[in-house]
Amino acid sequence: MDIPGLGVFLDWQHAAGFIAAGLVFSSFCMKTMIPLRSAALASNVAFLAYSVPLGLWPIAILHGALLPLNLARLLELRRLVRRLRDARVGDFDITALLPLMKRETFPAGHAIFRRGDPAEKAYYLHSGRIDLPEFGAVLNVGAFFGEVGLFTPDNARTATAVCATPVELYSIDAKGIVSAFSQEPGFAVHLIGLVGTRLNEDMNRLKTRAAAPAPATAD
């Protein structure tokens, strides 16, 4: 028995049109960008399969233009996800931010900042070595430091940083860090992890000092 109009639904070209329409509808129901872009990309392909054989050129031209755009945006999102994942495990390349930073050099023995000073900048150590005398720690090339004070309520330095050798630094202020967050979201993830690690290290040092036996005194 023939059902009127059934041939339209069974025709693969029209089926592609219905599939494309369904993909467009589903993309409006999605809340995250990668599935949304994937659905939009699939709908572009389906609309091209529907419109080109039927000679529906306005639809074909529209989705022929949207397909590479959606593909490019999808690839950008996947690259961003990889950068965020790399930053979370500590593999963020801080040198990508050097255009936002200012080069500074200091001689050996110079105190870049002292504990209690106002915190106005964070630093990337490009060459040389820096001592943190309160913690008995040494910073080597590639270290990013001075960021903790920028996030404390009183914006004060929590330690002293002294040049153990002549050093070359790249500094970035709070405004530059905000700009860096928008340009390199991976930096925000990296910085949050770095601040958390530094605070945890400081707590462990304080616990170690508190547990150390008091020095003996002469009777």
Legacy VTK file of the C-alpha trace (Angstrom):
# vtk DataFile Version 3.0
C-alpha trace
ASCII
DATASET POLYDATA
POINTS 219 float
0.000 0.000 0.000
1.310 3.347 -0.997
1.311 6.038 1.669
1.158 9.585 0.230
4.352 11.480 0.805
6.265 8.425 2.079
8.630 8.609 -0.890
9.812 12.021 0.276
10.867 10.573 3.624
12.544 7.546 2.052
14.501 9.594 -0.483
18.061 9.880 0.852
18.349 13.501 -0.183
15.320 14.549 1.809
16.405 12.270 4.643
19.653 14.249 4.761
17.588 17.415 5.086
15.643 16.025 8.038
18.869 14.833 9.668
20.412 18.275 9.179
17.362 19.944 10.726
17.551 17.556 13.676
21.247 18.353 14.189
20.556 22.093 14.163
17.813 21.609 16.746
20.080 19.461 18.925
22.843 22.084 18.790
20.474 24.596 20.420
19.956 22.137 23.298
23.675 21.753 24.049
25.347 23.665 26.866
29.013 22.986 26.076
30.883 24.318 23.073
32.692 21.264 21.691
29.515 19.117 21.273
27.697 22.177 19.925
30.372 22.840 17.297
30.495 19.131 16.418
26.719 19.061 15.888
26.874 22.261 13.824
29.655 20.792 11.684
27.662 17.598 11.109
24.597 19.665 10.173
26.665 21.572 7.580
27.649 18.280 5.933
24.046 17.014 6.023
22.680 20.272 4.578
25.219 20.106 1.739
24.181 16.497 1.004
20.568 17.689 0.936
20.861 20.951 -0.997
23.479 20.298 -3.689
21.689 17.405 -5.511
18.415 19.362 -5.404
20.034 22.555 -6.655
19.138 24.549 -3.544
22.083 26.866 -3.981
21.400 29.484 -1.287
21.367 26.710 1.333
24.421 25.034 -0.246
26.419 28.284 -0.314
25.487 29.127 3.285
26.551 25.754 4.694
29.549 25.536 2.391
30.766 28.747 4.057
29.797 27.651 7.584
31.517 24.255 7.362
35.155 25.505 7.367
34.244 28.122 9.986
32.774 25.526 12.359
35.723 23.214 11.679
38.217 25.972 12.508
36.376 26.856 15.737
36.201 23.196 16.749
39.949 22.780 16.250
40.591 25.956 18.263
38.490 24.600 21.134
40.339 21.282 21.103
43.700 23.081 21.157
42.471 25.193 24.078
41.429 22.066 25.980
44.889 20.569 25.397
46.574 23.756 26.657
44.398 23.756 29.771
45.166 20.092 30.381
48.898 20.711 29.949
48.745 23.678 32.311
46.965 21.579 34.920
49.841 19.081 34.976
52.479 21.839 35.034
53.535 21.949 31.391
52.450 25.526 30.585
55.058 27.442 28.562
55.307 30.814 30.301
57.422 32.203 27.445
54.198 32.633 25.450
53.467 35.585 27.749
56.813 37.356 27.313
55.298 40.018 24.995
53.169 41.134 27.990
56.182 41.248 30.328
58.956 43.756 30.995
62.643 42.771 30.964
64.646 43.675 34.077
68.233 42.925 35.185
69.748 43.026 38.671
73.266 42.451 40.065
74.205 39.780 42.584
73.169 40.700 46.117
70.258 42.901 45.038
66.998 42.328 46.935
64.220 42.179 44.342
61.729 42.482 47.190
61.662 41.978 50.934
59.111 40.334 53.151
56.313 42.797 53.934
56.936 44.982 50.875
53.915 45.856 48.683
53.432 43.183 46.007
53.074 44.845 42.632
54.637 42.352 40.194
55.304 38.684 39.556
58.505 37.518 37.865
59.808 34.939 35.432
63.490 34.064 35.962
65.187 33.982 32.568
68.798 33.632 33.760
70.668 33.472 37.057
69.692 32.227 40.512
67.620 33.711 43.332
67.676 32.915 47.064
64.636 32.936 49.359
66.437 33.212 52.716
63.386 32.771 54.988
62.686 29.406 53.392
66.250 28.340 52.630
65.134 27.818 49.038
66.754 28.585 45.690
64.976 29.539 42.460
66.580 28.548 39.170
66.033 29.459 35.510
62.413 29.005 34.458
60.922 29.755 37.881
57.839 31.964 38.113
57.693 33.709 41.488
56.258 36.664 43.401
52.699 35.734 42.472
51.488 34.846 45.979
51.673 38.425 47.262
49.451 39.631 44.420
46.619 37.446 45.736
46.898 38.124 49.468
44.335 40.499 51.078
47.021 43.056 51.989
49.084 42.563 48.788
52.246 42.124 50.855
55.298 40.007 50.088
55.439 36.770 52.064
59.195 36.284 51.616
62.431 38.018 50.582
63.988 37.377 47.169
67.722 38.122 46.779
69.832 37.710 43.639
72.446 35.014 44.305
73.977 35.848 40.907
73.357 38.522 38.280
69.848 37.814 37.001
67.632 38.618 34.051
63.920 38.717 34.823
60.661 39.336 33.027
58.081 41.048 35.235
54.308 41.318 34.896
51.971 43.443 37.023
48.442 42.619 38.199
46.860 44.322 35.171
49.093 42.340 32.840
48.135 39.111 34.594
44.444 39.844 33.992
45.217 40.429 30.296
47.210 37.202 30.223
44.220 35.294 31.618
42.083 36.410 28.671
44.761 35.689 26.059
46.071 32.427 27.548
43.438 30.703 29.728
45.969 27.974 30.418
48.002 30.528 32.358
45.113 31.020 34.801
44.964 27.281 35.482
48.753 27.119 35.823
48.863 30.097 38.188
46.114 28.714 40.435
48.017 25.444 40.701
51.274 27.300 41.360
49.782 29.441 44.138
48.237 26.364 45.724
51.561 24.508 45.586
53.466 27.435 47.114
50.975 27.816 49.949
51.126 24.094 50.645
54.931 24.212 50.704
54.841 27.163 53.129
52.461 25.281 55.437
54.729 22.230 55.395
57.753 24.400 56.298
55.861 25.946 59.213
54.816 22.500 60.460
58.400 21.276 60.220
59.675 24.250 62.210
56.941 23.853 64.832
57.800 20.164 65.258
61.552 20.793 65.577
62.886 20.468 69.150
63.758 23.705 70.913
67.511 24.390 71.234
69.033 23.330 74.535
69.908 26.098 76.988
72.691 26.090 79.545
71.649 25.736 83.202
LINES 1 220
219 0 1 2 3 4 5 6 7 8 9 10 11 12 13 14 15 16 17 18 19 20 21 22 23 24 25 26 27 28 29 30 31 32 33 34 35 36 37 38 39 40 41 42 43 44 45 46 47 48 49 50 51 52 53 54 55 56 57 58 59 60 61 62 63 64 65 66 67 68 69 70 71 72 73 74 75 76 77 78 79 80 81 82 83 84 85 86 87 88 89 90 91 92 93 94 95 96 97 98 99 100 101 102 103 104 105 106 107 108 109 110 111 112 113 114 115 116 117 118 119 120 121 122 123 124 125 126 127 128 129 130 131 132 133 134 135 136 137 138 139 140 141 142 143 144 145 146 147 148 149 150 151 152 153 154 155 156 157 158 159 160 161 162 163 164 165 166 167 168 169 170 171 172 173 174 175 176 177 178 179 180 181 182 183 184 185 186 187 188 189 190 191 192 193 194 195 196 197 198 199 200 201 202 203 204 205 206 207 208 209 210 211 212 213 214 215 216 217 218
